[in-house]
Structures are given as C-alpha cells and as structure tokens.
Amino acid sequence: MPSAPSNGLKAASTFEYKTWDTYVTEAQVEPYPLKVSADETLVIECPTGADIKSYALAQRTGNEDLAMVSLFGEHAERVEQLSAGAPHGALRHLVEDVARHFKIVGEAGEPGESSASSTA
C-alpha cells in the first residue's frame, strides 16, 4: 500500500489506502434484468461514472432523452418504445427501481452514493 501523503500530517496508523482496482471491485453491482416478455429480457448494466454525470446533468436540465441513455444504455430506445404506450407511472417506477438497484438513490428516493436524482 502507498505511504501517507507527504503534507506534514501523520496518517492514522490503522488506515490502509486502497488501490483503484479495490474501489472498482467494491463498486461492482449485478446488472438489472428487466423481463419484458417470455422471450425478451433486457439486461441493464451498471452505469459508469460518465453515465452518472450525464444522468445528473439530464435531471438538472430536464433532458429526458439523455436521462434514458444514461440510465438504460443500449436499451434506452427499447425502454422508450415500451413506455410510449404505457401509463406514465410505469416508466417513473422503473427509473426509481433501477436507480435504487444501482445505488444512484437510496431506498426512500434520497440521493444515495451518487448526487444524481431519481425523478424522471
């Protein structure tokens, strides 16, 4: 492990610095499987750091297309097709569930490990 920063301060003797690979490993989240029909399941992968930045920007600016791509990745167009003919609450609930699954927001909708919001 790397030594403490050389800023004149002493690091706590029990603190161990993590490697980047450790942070990446700890952040791994299983994909979100969205079963559409007996023959179709969309496997939504965990958004990357860049996706989360885009999602937060989309939330601040009201850019729904960017929010869909940021959250659903390659499946954004299919989710858009599914939601077009469904009651508006279906997409809202899906976005909330996916955001909670990936820890973008907490259980009650409050910001989780990301500063992005879940309102869509």
N, C-alpha and C positions, 0 to 999 in steps of 0.2 A: 504494500500500500504506500502511496506517496506520503511524504512527511508534511507536517503542518506548514501553512503559508509562512513565508519569512517576512512578516509585517511587525515583528517585535512582540507579538502576543503569543502566549502559550496556549496550545490546544489542550483540551481535556484529555487526560491520559487514557480514558476508556473509549474515546471516539475513534472510529475507524472510517477513513474516507473510502467511498465506494468508487468503483470504476464505471465508466459509461455503460459497458456491457451489463453490469449489475442493474443499473437503472432500467435499461431496456428490458431485461429479463423480468424484473419486478412489475413492469407496466403491461406485460402481455395479458390480453383478455381474449377469451374464446369468441369466435365470430357469432353474430346474431342470426339464427336461422329463421327466416320468415316463410312459413309454409303457405303457399298461395293456393295450391290445389293438390290432388293426389299425385299429379305428375310434375309439379313445379315447386321448388323451394329456392328462395333467394338466400344466398349465404353472404350476409353483410359483414365485411371485415372491419376491424377496429380502425377508426380514423387515425391518421398520422398527426403529428404536431402541426404540420402545414394545413391539414384539413380542419383542425380545431381553430386555427387562426382565421381561416376562411369562413367557418361556421359562425364565429363570434362577429366578424365583420358583417356577414349576412343578417344576423339578428339585429345588429345596431342600425343597419341601413334598410331593413325590410326587403332584402333581395331574396325572395323565395327560391328562385332557381339556383342561386349559389348555395343556399342552405341545403337544398336537396342533394346537390352534387357533393357537398362537403360531408354530409352525414351518410348518404347511401352509396357514394362512389359510383361504380359501374352499373349499379342497379337503380340509379336515380330516375332514369327515363321510364323503367318498368313500374316503379312505385308511383310515379306521376300518372301513368296510364291507369293503374289500379284505383288511384284516389279520385280521378276525374269523374267517375260515375258513382262514387260512394258518398255517404253523408260526410260533411266536413269534419266531424269529430273523429272519424276513423284515422285520418292522416295525423291529426293532432295527437291522438293516443299512441299511434305507432312511433311518432317522433319522440314523445315523452319516454316510452318504454326503451327505445334504442338508446336514447341519451342516458338513461339510468343504467342500462346494461353496460355501457362503455364508461360509466362514471364521469360523464360530462356534467351531469347534475346529480344531486343527492336524491334520496328517497322521496322527500316532500317537494321536489322541484327546485330546491335552492341550489345555487352553484356548488358543484362537487369539486373534483380535482382539477377542473378547468374553470376559467372565468366565463365560459360561454353560457348562454341562457337556453332554455328548452322550449320557449314559446315559438310556435310556428303557425 
